[in-house]
Amino acid sequence: MNRPEEPFEASYSVPNAVRRRLNLSGKALTCSELEILRWASEGKTVWEISQIRATSEATVKFHLRNIYGKLQVNNRVQAMNEAARRGLC
């Protein structure tokens, strides 16, 4: 009944989204990201920001994801709080 112990193989791999977020952690925000963060802090929606910046909604969402990764947060409210704490906006 006793089987020899098999070495544990980690079959779990880190999801790409987590890997990207870890790579962004601690990096400075770009000018575009700071602008989007400021518009978001004024309550603008993704659509409104895309219209203001004359870009697609996907581009705004891309920048927001990068902002979240760089600030190590999960959503806009946390991003605003962290940005205020760091004196970014």
HTML snippet that shows the backbone in 3Dmol.js (N, CA, C, O; Angstrom):
<script src="https://3Dmol.org/build/3Dmol-min.js"></script>
<div id="view" style="width:600px;height:400px;position:relative"></div>
<script>
const pdb = `
ATOM      1  N   MET A   1       0.808  -1.182   0.000  1.00  0.00           N
ATOM      2  CA  MET A   1       0.000   0.000   0.000  1.00  0.00           C
ATOM      3  C   MET A   1       0.860   1.258   0.000  1.00  0.00           C
ATOM      4  O   MET A   1       0.423   2.327  -0.426  1.00  0.00           O
ATOM      5  N   ASN A   2       2.077   1.112   0.480  1.00  0.00           N
ATOM      6  CA  ASN A   2       2.948   2.283   0.458  1.00  0.00           C
ATOM      7  C   ASN A   2       3.573   2.436  -0.910  1.00  0.00           C
ATOM      8  O   ASN A   2       4.262   1.542  -1.403  1.00  0.00           O
ATOM      9  N   ARG A   3       3.322   3.580  -1.515  1.00  0.00           N
ATOM     10  CA  ARG A   3       3.945   3.876  -2.797  1.00  0.00           C
ATOM     11  C   ARG A   3       5.110   4.814  -2.566  1.00  0.00           C
ATOM     12  O   ARG A   3       5.070   5.658  -1.672  1.00  0.00           O
ATOM     13  N   PRO A   4       6.136   4.668  -3.364  1.00  0.00           N
ATOM     14  CA  PRO A   4       7.225   5.631  -3.219  1.00  0.00           C
ATOM     15  C   PRO A   4       6.713   7.034  -3.535  1.00  0.00           C
ATOM     16  O   PRO A   4       5.914   7.241  -4.448  1.00  0.00           O
ATOM     17  N   GLU A   5       7.195   7.967  -2.761  1.00  0.00           N
ATOM     18  CA  GLU A   5       6.791   9.364  -2.958  1.00  0.00           C
ATOM     19  C   GLU A   5       7.287   9.857  -4.308  1.00  0.00           C
ATOM     20  O   GLU A   5       8.466   9.728  -4.639  1.00  0.00           O
ATOM     21  N   GLU A   6       6.380  10.416  -5.071  1.00  0.00           N
ATOM     22  CA  GLU A   6       6.764  11.012  -6.339  1.00  0.00           C
ATOM     23  C   GLU A   6       7.077  12.481  -6.104  1.00  0.00           C
ATOM     24  O   GLU A   6       6.402  13.151  -5.322  1.00  0.00           O
ATOM     25  N   PRO A   7       8.088  12.969  -6.775  1.00  0.00           N
ATOM     26  CA  PRO A   7       8.391  14.390  -6.598  1.00  0.00           C
ATOM     27  C   PRO A   7       7.215  15.243  -7.062  1.00  0.00           C
ATOM     28  O   PRO A   7       6.558  14.946  -8.060  1.00  0.00           O
ATOM     29  N   PHE A   8       6.975  16.298  -6.317  1.00  0.00           N
ATOM     30  CA  PHE A   8       5.872  17.197  -6.636  1.00  0.00           C
ATOM     31  C   PHE A   8       6.242  18.031  -7.841  1.00  0.00           C
ATOM     32  O   PHE A   8       7.276  18.698  -7.856  1.00  0.00           O
ATOM     33  N   GLU A   9       5.390  17.990  -8.850  1.00  0.00           N
ATOM     34  CA  GLU A   9       5.608  18.824 -10.020  1.00  0.00           C
ATOM     35  C   GLU A   9       4.570  19.925 -10.012  1.00  0.00           C
ATOM     36  O   GLU A   9       3.367  19.667  -9.950  1.00  0.00           O
ATOM     37  N   ALA A  10       5.042  21.131 -10.076  1.00  0.00           N
ATOM     38  CA  ALA A  10       4.117  22.260 -10.110  1.00  0.00           C
ATOM     39  C   ALA A  10       3.493  22.342 -11.496  1.00  0.00           C
ATOM     40  O   ALA A  10       4.155  22.692 -12.473  1.00  0.00           O
ATOM     41  N   SER A  11       2.224  22.018 -11.561  1.00  0.00           N
ATOM     42  CA  SER A  11       1.532  22.098 -12.839  1.00  0.00           C
ATOM     43  C   SER A  11       0.860  23.455 -12.999  1.00  0.00           C
ATOM     44  O   SER A  11       0.211  23.727 -14.009  1.00  0.00           O
ATOM     45  N   TYR A  12       1.023  24.293 -11.999  1.00  0.00           N
ATOM     46  CA  TYR A  12       0.413  25.614 -12.023  1.00  0.00           C
ATOM     47  C   TYR A  12       1.378  26.606 -12.653  1.00  0.00           C
ATOM     48  O   TYR A  12       2.550  26.669 -12.280  1.00  0.00           O
ATOM     49  N   SER A  13       0.885  27.368 -13.598  1.00  0.00           N
ATOM     50  CA  SER A  13       1.714  28.424 -14.178  1.00  0.00           C
ATOM     51  C   SER A  13       1.049  29.765 -13.883  1.00  0.00           C
ATOM     52  O   SER A  13      -0.171  29.849 -13.740  1.00  0.00           O
ATOM     53  N   VAL A  14       1.849  30.786 -13.797  1.00  0.00           N
ATOM     54  CA  VAL A  14       1.341  32.113 -13.481  1.00  0.00           C
ATOM     55  C   VAL A  14       0.603  32.656 -14.698  1.00  0.00           C
ATOM     56  O   VAL A  14       1.155  32.680 -15.798  1.00  0.00           O
ATOM     57  N   PRO A  15      -0.647  33.094 -14.509  1.00  0.00           N
ATOM     58  CA  PRO A  15      -1.404  33.647 -15.640  1.00  0.00           C
ATOM     59  C   PRO A  15      -0.703  34.873 -16.223  1.00  0.00           C
ATOM     60  O   PRO A  15      -0.013  35.607 -15.516  1.00  0.00           O
ATOM     61  N   ASN A  16      -0.892  35.075 -17.517  1.00  0.00           N
ATOM     62  CA  ASN A  16      -0.249  36.200 -18.194  1.00  0.00           C
ATOM     63  C   ASN A  16      -0.611  37.540 -17.578  1.00  0.00           C
ATOM     64  O   ASN A  16       0.248  38.416 -17.474  1.00  0.00           O
ATOM     65  N   ALA A  17      -1.858  37.722 -17.167  1.00  0.00           N
ATOM     66  CA  ALA A  17      -2.272  38.991 -16.570  1.00  0.00           C
ATOM     67  C   ALA A  17      -1.498  39.275 -15.289  1.00  0.00           C
ATOM     68  O   ALA A  17      -1.094  40.411 -15.041  1.00  0.00           O
ATOM     69  N   VAL A  18      -1.294  38.253 -14.486  1.00  0.00           N
ATOM     70  CA  VAL A  18      -0.537  38.412 -13.240  1.00  0.00           C
ATOM     71  C   VAL A  18       0.926  38.693 -13.565  1.00  0.00           C
ATOM     72  O   VAL A  18       1.553  39.546 -12.938  1.00  0.00           O
ATOM     73  N   ARG A  19       1.457  37.985 -14.528  1.00  0.00           N
ATOM     74  CA  ARG A  19       2.854  38.187 -14.921  1.00  0.00           C
ATOM     75  C   ARG A  19       3.077  39.621 -15.417  1.00  0.00           C
ATOM     76  O   ARG A  19       4.073  40.252 -15.061  1.00  0.00           O
ATOM     77  N   ARG A  20       2.157  40.132 -16.234  1.00  0.00           N
ATOM     78  CA  ARG A  20       2.274  41.513 -16.733  1.00  0.00           C
ATOM     79  C   ARG A  20       2.206  42.512 -15.589  1.00  0.00           C
ATOM     80  O   ARG A  20       2.968  43.479 -15.554  1.00  0.00           O
ATOM     81  N   ARG A  21       1.291  42.277 -14.653  1.00  0.00           N
ATOM     82  CA  ARG A  21       1.136  43.195 -13.522  1.00  0.00           C
ATOM     83  C   ARG A  21       2.408  43.216 -12.674  1.00  0.00           C
ATOM     84  O   ARG A  21       2.831  44.281 -12.222  1.00  0.00           O
ATOM     85  N   LEU A  22       3.013  42.067 -12.457  1.00  0.00           N
ATOM     86  CA  LEU A  22       4.243  42.014 -11.671  1.00  0.00           C
ATOM     87  C   LEU A  22       5.379  42.739 -12.379  1.00  0.00           C
ATOM     88  O   LEU A  22       6.222  43.362 -11.733  1.00  0.00           O
ATOM     89  N   ASN A  23       5.402  42.659 -13.710  1.00  0.00           N
ATOM     90  CA  ASN A  23       6.443  43.350 -14.468  1.00  0.00           C
ATOM     91  C   ASN A  23       6.284  44.866 -14.412  1.00  0.00           C
ATOM     92  O   ASN A  23       7.274  45.590 -14.519  1.00  0.00           O
ATOM     93  N   LEU A  24       5.068  45.355 -14.248  1.00  0.00           N
ATOM     94  CA  LEU A  24       4.803  46.794 -14.218  1.00  0.00           C
ATOM     95  C   LEU A  24       5.027  47.398 -12.835  1.00  0.00           C
ATOM     96  O   LEU A  24       5.276  48.596 -12.700  1.00  0.00           O
ATOM     97  N   SER A  25       4.934  46.563 -11.826  1.00  0.00           N
ATOM     98  CA  SER A  25       5.003  47.037 -10.452  1.00  0.00           C
ATOM     99  C   SER A  25       6.218  47.927 -10.196  1.00  0.00           C
ATOM    100  O   SER A  25       7.355  47.552 -10.482  1.00  0.00           O
ATOM    101  N   GLY A  26       5.952  49.108  -9.655  1.00  0.00           N
ATOM    102  CA  GLY A  26       7.028  50.009  -9.271  1.00  0.00           C
ATOM    103  C   GLY A  26       7.546  50.919 -10.372  1.00  0.00           C
ATOM    104  O   GLY A  26       8.372  51.792 -10.107  1.00  0.00           O
ATOM    105  N   LYS A  27       7.081  50.736 -11.598  1.00  0.00           N
ATOM    106  CA  LYS A  27       7.532  51.602 -12.692  1.00  0.00           C
ATOM    107  C   LYS A  27       6.780  52.924 -12.663  1.00  0.00           C
ATOM    108  O   LYS A  27       5.664  53.003 -12.149  1.00  0.00           O
ATOM    109  N   ALA A  28       7.395  53.954 -13.216  1.00  0.00           N
ATOM    110  CA  ALA A  28       6.775  55.286 -13.251  1.00  0.00           C
ATOM    111  C   ALA A  28       5.660  55.330 -14.285  1.00  0.00           C
ATOM    112  O   ALA A  28       5.708  54.636 -15.301  1.00  0.00           O
ATOM    113  N   LEU A  29       4.652  56.161 -14.009  1.00  0.00           N
ATOM    114  CA  LEU A  29       3.557  56.344 -14.957  1.00  0.00           C
ATOM    115  C   LEU A  29       4.013  57.227 -16.115  1.00  0.00           C
ATOM    116  O   LEU A  29       4.770  58.179 -15.922  1.00  0.00           O
ATOM    117  N   THR A  30       3.546  56.903 -17.312  1.00  0.00           N
ATOM    118  CA  THR A  30       3.859  57.703 -18.492  1.00  0.00           C
ATOM    119  C   THR A  30       2.977  58.951 -18.508  1.00  0.00           C
ATOM    120  O   THR A  30       2.037  59.066 -17.721  1.00  0.00           O
ATOM    121  N   CYS A  31       3.288  59.877 -19.405  1.00  0.00           N
ATOM    122  CA  CYS A  31       2.463  61.093 -19.545  1.00  0.00           C
ATOM    123  C   CYS A  31       1.023  60.748 -19.898  1.00  0.00           C
ATOM    124  O   CYS A  31       0.091  61.348 -19.361  1.00  0.00           O
ATOM    125  N   SER A  32       0.835  59.784 -20.799  1.00  0.00           N
ATOM    126  CA  SER A  32      -0.520  59.366 -21.188  1.00  0.00           C
ATOM    127  C   SER A  32      -1.268  58.770 -20.002  1.00  0.00           C
ATOM    128  O   SER A  32      -2.446  59.060 -19.792  1.00  0.00           O
ATOM    129  N   GLU A  33      -0.585  57.944 -19.237  1.00  0.00           N
ATOM    130  CA  GLU A  33      -1.218  57.323 -18.070  1.00  0.00           C
ATOM    131  C   GLU A  33      -1.594  58.371 -17.031  1.00  0.00           C
ATOM    132  O   GLU A  33      -2.661  58.288 -16.422  1.00  0.00           O
ATOM    133  N   LEU A  34      -0.723  59.357 -16.826  1.00  0.00           N
ATOM    134  CA  LEU A  34      -1.037  60.425 -15.873  1.00  0.00           C
ATOM    135  C   LEU A  34      -2.248  61.227 -16.329  1.00  0.00           C
ATOM    136  O   LEU A  34      -3.102  61.584 -15.518  1.00  0.00           O
ATOM    137  N   GLU A  35      -2.323  61.512 -17.637  1.00  0.00           N
ATOM    138  CA  GLU A  35      -3.471  62.250 -18.161  1.00  0.00           C
ATOM    139  C   GLU A  35      -4.754  61.461 -17.962  1.00  0.00           C
ATOM    140  O   GLU A  35      -5.762  62.009 -17.515  1.00  0.00           O
ATOM    141  N   ILE A  36      -4.721  60.184 -18.290  1.00  0.00           N
ATOM    142  CA  ILE A  36      -5.910  59.335 -18.131  1.00  0.00           C
ATOM    143  C   ILE A  36      -6.290  59.226 -16.665  1.00  0.00           C
ATOM    144  O   ILE A  36      -7.475  59.248 -16.331  1.00  0.00           O
ATOM    145  N   LEU A  37      -5.315  59.109 -15.794  1.00  0.00           N
ATOM    146  CA  LEU A  37      -5.575  59.050 -14.361  1.00  0.00           C
ATOM    147  C   LEU A  37      -6.259  60.328 -13.878  1.00  0.00           C
ATOM    148  O   LEU A  37      -7.182  60.276 -13.066  1.00  0.00           O
ATOM    149  N   ARG A  38      -5.810  61.454 -14.373  1.00  0.00           N
ATOM    150  CA  ARG A  38      -6.424  62.733 -13.980  1.00  0.00           C
ATOM    151  C   ARG A  38      -7.868  62.839 -14.471  1.00  0.00           C
ATOM    152  O   ARG A  38      -8.745  63.290 -13.735  1.00  0.00           O
ATOM    153  N   TRP A  39      -8.115  62.421 -15.725  1.00  0.00           N
ATOM    154  CA  TRP A  39      -9.485  62.443 -16.230  1.00  0.00           C
ATOM    155  C   TRP A  39     -10.356  61.478 -15.431  1.00  0.00           C
ATOM    156  O   TRP A  39     -11.499  61.796 -15.103  1.00  0.00           O
ATOM    157  N   ALA A  40      -9.823  60.313 -15.122  1.00  0.00           N
ATOM    158  CA  ALA A  40     -10.588  59.333 -14.341  1.00  0.00           C
ATOM    159  C   ALA A  40     -10.887  59.866 -12.944  1.00  0.00           C
ATOM    160  O   ALA A  40     -11.957  59.609 -12.393  1.00  0.00           O
ATOM    161  N   SER A  41      -9.943  60.605 -12.374  1.00  0.00           N
ATOM    162  CA  SER A  41     -10.160  61.163 -11.027  1.00  0.00           C
ATOM    163  C   SER A  41     -11.248  62.229 -11.037  1.00  0.00           C
ATOM    164  O   SER A  41     -11.834  62.531  -9.997  1.00  0.00           O
ATOM    165  N   GLU A  42     -11.520  62.798 -12.204  1.00  0.00           N
ATOM    166  CA  GLU A  42     -12.609  63.771 -12.338  1.00  0.00           C
ATOM    167  C   GLU A  42     -13.945  63.092 -12.631  1.00  0.00           C
ATOM    168  O   GLU A  42     -14.958  63.759 -12.840  1.00  0.00           O
ATOM    169  N   GLY A  43     -13.934  61.762 -12.642  1.00  0.00           N
ATOM    170  CA  GLY A  43     -15.172  61.006 -12.823  1.00  0.00           C
ATOM    171  C   GLY A  43     -15.528  60.686 -14.257  1.00  0.00           C
ATOM    172  O   GLY A  43     -16.634  60.217 -14.526  1.00  0.00           O
ATOM    173  N   LYS A  44     -14.617  60.927 -15.186  1.00  0.00           N
ATOM    174  CA  LYS A  44     -14.883  60.635 -16.595  1.00  0.00           C
ATOM    175  C   LYS A  44     -14.915  59.126 -16.824  1.00  0.00           C
ATOM    176  O   LYS A  44     -14.150  58.379 -16.214  1.00  0.00           O
ATOM    177  N   THR A  45     -15.806  58.690 -17.706  1.00  0.00           N
ATOM    178  CA  THR A  45     -15.896  57.281 -18.074  1.00  0.00           C
ATOM    179  C   THR A  45     -14.824  56.951 -19.117  1.00  0.00           C
ATOM    180  O   THR A  45     -14.175  57.844 -19.661  1.00  0.00           O
ATOM    181  N   VAL A  46     -14.653  55.661 -19.385  1.00  0.00           N
ATOM    182  CA  VAL A  46     -13.707  55.235 -20.421  1.00  0.00           C
ATOM    183  C   VAL A  46     -14.093  55.866 -21.757  1.00  0.00           C
ATOM    184  O   VAL A  46     -13.230  56.345 -22.493  1.00  0.00           O
ATOM    185  N   TRP A  47     -15.393  55.866 -22.070  1.00  0.00           N
ATOM    186  CA  TRP A  47     -15.846  56.450 -23.330  1.00  0.00           C
ATOM    187  C   TRP A  47     -15.522  57.940 -23.391  1.00  0.00           C
ATOM    188  O   TRP A  47     -15.023  58.428 -24.405  1.00  0.00           O
ATOM    189  N   GLU A  48     -15.807  58.663 -22.303  1.00  0.00           N
ATOM    190  CA  GLU A  48     -15.538  60.107 -22.281  1.00  0.00           C
ATOM    191  C   GLU A  48     -14.042  60.398 -22.445  1.00  0.00           C
ATOM    192  O   GLU A  48     -13.654  61.306 -23.181  1.00  0.00           O
ATOM    193  N   ILE A  49     -13.221  59.627 -21.758  1.00  0.00           N
ATOM    194  CA  ILE A  49     -11.772  59.820 -21.876  1.00  0.00           C
ATOM    195  C   ILE A  49     -11.319  59.526 -23.304  1.00  0.00           C
ATOM    196  O   ILE A  49     -10.462  60.228 -23.841  1.00  0.00           O
ATOM    197  N   SER A  50     -11.891  58.492 -23.919  1.00  0.00           N
ATOM    198  CA  SER A  50     -11.513  58.165 -25.299  1.00  0.00           C
ATOM    199  C   SER A  50     -11.896  59.291 -26.250  1.00  0.00           C
ATOM    200  O   SER A  50     -11.170  59.567 -27.205  1.00  0.00           O
ATOM    201  N   GLN A  51     -13.029  59.942 -25.998  1.00  0.00           N
ATOM    202  CA  GLN A  51     -13.451  61.067 -26.841  1.00  0.00           C
ATOM    203  C   GLN A  51     -12.538  62.274 -26.630  1.00  0.00           C
ATOM    204  O   GLN A  51     -12.150  62.933 -27.595  1.00  0.00           O
ATOM    205  N   ILE A  52     -12.199  62.562 -25.398  1.00  0.00           N
ATOM    206  CA  ILE A  52     -11.315  63.693 -25.072  1.00  0.00           C
ATOM    207  C   ILE A  52      -9.951  63.508 -25.722  1.00  0.00           C
ATOM    208  O   ILE A  52      -9.384  64.450 -26.275  1.00  0.00           O
ATOM    209  N   ARG A  53      -9.425  62.278 -25.652  1.00  0.00           N
ATOM    210  CA  ARG A  53      -8.078  62.008 -26.158  1.00  0.00           C
ATOM    211  C   ARG A  53      -8.073  61.580 -27.619  1.00  0.00           C
ATOM    212  O   ARG A  53      -7.002  61.375 -28.190  1.00  0.00           O
ATOM    213  N   ALA A  54      -9.221  61.443 -28.225  1.00  0.00           N
ATOM    214  CA  ALA A  54      -9.345  60.995 -29.617  1.00  0.00           C
ATOM    215  C   ALA A  54      -8.639  59.664 -29.841  1.00  0.00           C
ATOM    216  O   ALA A  54      -7.892  59.487 -30.803  1.00  0.00           O
ATOM    217  N   THR A  55      -8.900  58.728 -28.917  1.00  0.00           N
ATOM    218  CA  THR A  55      -8.373  57.369 -29.035  1.00  0.00           C
ATOM    219  C   THR A  55      -9.524  56.390 -28.839  1.00  0.00           C
ATOM    220  O   THR A  55     -10.654  56.797 -28.571  1.00  0.00           O
ATOM    221  N   SER A  56      -9.241  55.138 -28.971  1.00  0.00           N
ATOM    222  CA  SER A  56     -10.282  54.128 -28.776  1.00  0.00           C
ATOM    223  C   SER A  56     -10.475  53.835 -27.289  1.00  0.00           C
ATOM    224  O   SER A  56      -9.605  54.112 -26.463  1.00  0.00           O
ATOM    225  N   GLU A  57     -11.630  53.272 -26.976  1.00  0.00           N
ATOM    226  CA  GLU A  57     -11.900  52.857 -25.603  1.00  0.00           C
ATOM    227  C   GLU A  57     -10.910  51.775 -25.177  1.00  0.00           C
ATOM    228  O   GLU A  57     -10.499  51.719 -24.018  1.00  0.00           O
ATOM    229  N   ALA A  58     -10.533  50.919 -26.123  1.00  0.00           N
ATOM    230  CA  ALA A  58      -9.572  49.854 -25.825  1.00  0.00           C
ATOM    231  C   ALA A  58      -8.230  50.434 -25.385  1.00  0.00           C
ATOM    232  O   ALA A  58      -7.576  49.889 -24.495  1.00  0.00           O
ATOM    233  N   THR A  59      -7.821  51.534 -26.007  1.00  0.00           N
ATOM    234  CA  THR A  59      -6.558  52.176 -25.641  1.00  0.00           C
ATOM    235  C   THR A  59      -6.639  52.741 -24.225  1.00  0.00           C
ATOM    236  O   THR A  59      -5.689  52.620 -23.450  1.00  0.00           O
ATOM    237  N   VAL A  60      -7.759  53.352 -23.891  1.00  0.00           N
ATOM    238  CA  VAL A  60      -7.941  53.896 -22.544  1.00  0.00           C
ATOM    239  C   VAL A  60      -7.912  52.758 -21.528  1.00  0.00           C
ATOM    240  O   VAL A  60      -7.273  52.874 -20.483  1.00  0.00           O
ATOM    241  N   LYS A  61      -8.602  51.658 -21.830  1.00  0.00           N
ATOM    242  CA  LYS A  61      -8.608  50.499 -20.924  1.00  0.00           C
ATOM    243  C   LYS A  61      -7.208  49.924 -20.771  1.00  0.00           C
ATOM    244  O   LYS A  61      -6.821  49.516 -19.676  1.00  0.00           O
ATOM    245  N   PHE A  62      -6.451  49.888 -21.852  1.00  0.00           N
ATOM    246  CA  PHE A  62      -5.055  49.416 -21.817  1.00  0.00           C
ATOM    247  C   PHE A  62      -4.248  50.263 -20.838  1.00  0.00           C
ATOM    248  O   PHE A  62      -3.525  49.729 -19.997  1.00  0.00           O
ATOM    249  N   HIS A  63      -4.373  51.579 -20.948  1.00  0.00           N
ATOM    250  CA  HIS A  63      -3.636  52.473 -20.055  1.00  0.00           C
ATOM    251  C   HIS A  63      -4.098  52.311 -18.607  1.00  0.00           C
ATOM    252  O   HIS A  63      -3.279  52.337 -17.689  1.00  0.00           O
ATOM    253  N   LEU A  64      -5.397  52.145 -18.401  1.00  0.00           N
ATOM    254  CA  LEU A  64      -5.906  51.954 -17.043  1.00  0.00           C
ATOM    255  C   LEU A  64      -5.345  50.678 -16.424  1.00  0.00           C
ATOM    256  O   LEU A  64      -4.964  50.674 -15.253  1.00  0.00           O
ATOM    257  N   ARG A  65      -5.289  49.590 -17.202  1.00  0.00           N
ATOM    258  CA  ARG A  65      -4.707  48.334 -16.682  1.00  0.00           C
ATOM    259  C   ARG A  65      -3.245  48.533 -16.305  1.00  0.00           C
ATOM    260  O   ARG A  65      -2.784  48.021 -15.285  1.00  0.00           O
ATOM    261  N   ASN A  66      -2.518  49.282 -17.135  1.00  0.00           N
ATOM    262  CA  ASN A  66      -1.118  49.568 -16.820  1.00  0.00           C
ATOM    263  C   ASN A  66      -0.997  50.414 -15.556  1.00  0.00           C
ATOM    264  O   ASN A  66      -0.109  50.186 -14.734  1.00  0.00           O
ATOM    265  N   ILE A  67      -1.880  51.379 -15.404  1.00  0.00           N
ATOM    266  CA  ILE A  67      -1.888  52.214 -14.200  1.00  0.00           C
ATOM    267  C   ILE A  67      -2.113  51.338 -12.971  1.00  0.00           C
ATOM    268  O   ILE A  67      -1.404  51.464 -11.973  1.00  0.00           O
ATOM    269  N   TYR A  68      -3.096  50.457 -13.047  1.00  0.00           N
ATOM    270  CA  TYR A  68      -3.391  49.574 -11.918  1.00  0.00           C
ATOM    271  C   TYR A  68      -2.170  48.717 -11.576  1.00  0.00           C
ATOM    272  O   TYR A  68      -1.839  48.534 -10.404  1.00  0.00           O
ATOM    273  N   GLY A  69      -1.512  48.201 -12.599  1.00  0.00           N
ATOM    274  CA  GLY A  69      -0.326  47.372 -12.359  1.00  0.00           C
ATOM    275  C   GLY A  69       0.813  48.162 -11.742  1.00  0.00           C
ATOM    276  O   GLY A  69       1.478  47.687 -10.821  1.00  0.00           O
ATOM    277  N   LYS A  70       1.037  49.355 -12.242  1.00  0.00           N
ATOM    278  CA  LYS A  70       2.143  50.175 -11.738  1.00  0.00           C
ATOM    279  C   LYS A  70       1.893  50.656 -10.315  1.00  0.00           C
ATOM    280  O   LYS A  70       2.826  50.777  -9.521  1.00  0.00           O
ATOM    281  N   LEU A  71       0.629  50.931  -9.995  1.00  0.00           N
ATOM    282  CA  LEU A  71       0.291  51.384  -8.645  1.00  0.00           C
ATOM    283  C   LEU A  71      -0.029  50.221  -7.709  1.00  0.00           C
ATOM    284  O   LEU A  71      -0.248  50.424  -6.515  1.00  0.00           O
ATOM    285  N   GLN A  72      -0.056  49.016  -8.246  1.00  0.00           N
ATOM    286  CA  GLN A  72      -0.366  47.788  -7.500  1.00  0.00           C
ATOM    287  C   GLN A  72      -1.745  47.864  -6.835  1.00  0.00           C
ATOM    288  O   GLN A  72      -1.893  47.619  -5.638  1.00  0.00           O
ATOM    289  N   VAL A  73      -2.745  48.209  -7.647  1.00  0.00           N
ATOM    290  CA  VAL A  73      -4.132  48.280  -7.192  1.00  0.00           C
ATOM    291  C   VAL A  73      -5.011  47.467  -8.135  1.00  0.00           C
ATOM    292  O   VAL A  73      -4.540  46.954  -9.151  1.00  0.00           O
ATOM    293  N   ASN A  74      -6.293  47.354  -7.789  1.00  0.00           N
ATOM    294  CA  ASN A  74      -7.201  46.521  -8.581  1.00  0.00           C
ATOM    295  C   ASN A  74      -8.321  47.284  -9.277  1.00  0.00           C
ATOM    296  O   ASN A  74      -8.991  46.728 -10.148  1.00  0.00           O
ATOM    297  N   ASN A  75      -8.536  48.538  -8.913  1.00  0.00           N
ATOM    298  CA  ASN A  75      -9.647  49.276  -9.518  1.00  0.00           C
ATOM    299  C   ASN A  75      -9.400  50.776  -9.458  1.00  0.00           C
ATOM    300  O   ASN A  75      -8.395  51.230  -8.913  1.00  0.00           O
ATOM    301  N   ARG A  76     -10.338  51.549 -10.031  1.00  0.00           N
ATOM    302  CA  ARG A  76     -10.191  53.005 -10.115  1.00  0.00           C
ATOM    303  C   ARG A  76     -10.132  53.682  -8.754  1.00  0.00           C
ATOM    304  O   ARG A  76      -9.312  54.572  -8.528  1.00  0.00           O
ATOM    305  N   VAL A  77     -10.999  53.257  -7.858  1.00  0.00           N
ATOM    306  CA  VAL A  77     -11.026  53.886  -6.535  1.00  0.00           C
ATOM    307  C   VAL A  77      -9.678  53.711  -5.847  1.00  0.00           C
ATOM    308  O   VAL A  77      -9.128  54.664  -5.295  1.00  0.00           O
ATOM    309  N   GLN A  78      -9.155  52.509  -5.881  1.00  0.00           N
ATOM    310  CA  GLN A  78      -7.848  52.261  -5.281  1.00  0.00           C
ATOM    311  C   GLN A  78      -6.763  53.057  -5.999  1.00  0.00           C
ATOM    312  O   GLN A  78      -5.845  53.576  -5.364  1.00  0.00           O
ATOM    313  N   ALA A  79      -6.869  53.151  -7.324  1.00  0.00           N
ATOM    314  CA  ALA A  79      -5.882  53.920  -8.099  1.00  0.00           C
ATOM    315  C   ALA A  79      -5.913  55.386  -7.702  1.00  0.00           C
ATOM    316  O   ALA A  79      -4.859  56.002  -7.542  1.00  0.00           O
ATOM    317  N   MET A  80      -7.106  55.961  -7.541  1.00  0.00           N
ATOM    318  CA  MET A  80      -7.227  57.368  -7.141  1.00  0.00           C
ATOM    319  C   MET A  80      -6.615  57.583  -5.755  1.00  0.00           C
ATOM    320  O   MET A  80      -5.887  58.550  -5.534  1.00  0.00           O
ATOM    321  N   ASN A  81      -6.914  56.680  -4.830  1.00  0.00           N
ATOM    322  CA  ASN A  81      -6.371  56.796  -3.474  1.00  0.00           C
ATOM    323  C   ASN A  81      -4.852  56.694  -3.469  1.00  0.00           C
ATOM    324  O   ASN A  81      -4.173  57.474  -2.801  1.00  0.00           O
ATOM    325  N   GLU A  82      -4.326  55.739  -4.212  1.00  0.00           N
ATOM    326  CA  GLU A  82      -2.886  55.543  -4.266  1.00  0.00           C
ATOM    327  C   GLU A  82      -2.203  56.719  -4.961  1.00  0.00           C
ATOM    328  O   GLU A  82      -1.136  57.159  -4.532  1.00  0.00           O
ATOM    329  N   ALA A  83      -2.806  57.223  -6.019  1.00  0.00           N
ATOM    330  CA  ALA A  83      -2.245  58.377  -6.729  1.00  0.00           C
ATOM    331  C   ALA A  83      -2.236  59.604  -5.818  1.00  0.00           C
ATOM    332  O   ALA A  83      -1.265  60.360  -5.806  1.00  0.00           O
ATOM    333  N   ALA A  84      -3.300  59.800  -5.065  1.00  0.00           N
ATOM    334  CA  ALA A  84      -3.361  60.932  -4.129  1.00  0.00           C
ATOM    335  C   ALA A  84      -2.299  60.768  -3.041  1.00  0.00           C
ATOM    336  O   ALA A  84      -1.644  61.735  -2.654  1.00  0.00           O
ATOM    337  N   ARG A  85      -2.137  59.550  -2.557  1.00  0.00           N
ATOM    338  CA  ARG A  85      -1.135  59.283  -1.523  1.00  0.00           C
ATOM    339  C   ARG A  85       0.268  59.592  -2.029  1.00  0.00           C
ATOM    340  O   ARG A  85       1.112  60.097  -1.288  1.00  0.00           O
ATOM    341  N   ARG A  86       0.509  59.282  -3.308  1.00  0.00           N
ATOM    342  CA  ARG A  86       1.827  59.526  -3.911  1.00  0.00           C
ATOM    343  C   ARG A  86       1.979  60.947  -4.460  1.00  0.00           C
ATOM    344  O   ARG A  86       3.053  61.330  -4.923  1.00  0.00           O
ATOM    345  N   GLY A  87       0.892  61.724  -4.401  1.00  0.00           N
ATOM    346  CA  GLY A  87       0.941  63.096  -4.901  1.00  0.00           C
ATOM    347  C   GLY A  87       0.951  63.201  -6.418  1.00  0.00           C
ATOM    348  O   GLY A  87       1.488  64.161  -6.970  1.00  0.00           O
ATOM    349  N   LEU A  88       0.365  62.227  -7.093  1.00  0.00           N
ATOM    350  CA  LEU A  88       0.340  62.210  -8.557  1.00  0.00           C
ATOM    351  C   LEU A  88      -0.788  63.036  -9.143  1.00  0.00           C
ATOM    352  O   LEU A  88      -0.680  63.523 -10.268  1.00  0.00           O
ATOM    353  N   CYS A  89      -1.868  63.201  -8.397  1.00  0.00           N
ATOM    354  CA  CYS A  89      -2.973  64.037  -8.892  1.00  0.00           C
ATOM    355  C   CYS A  89      -3.794  64.558  -7.746  1.00  0.00           C
ATOM    356  O   CYS A  89      -4.767  65.280  -7.962  1.00  0.00           O
TER     357      CYS A  89
END
`;
const viewer = $3Dmol.createViewer("view");
viewer.addModel(pdb, "pdb");
viewer.setStyle({}, {cartoon: {color: "spectrum"}});
viewer.zoomTo();
viewer.render();
</script>
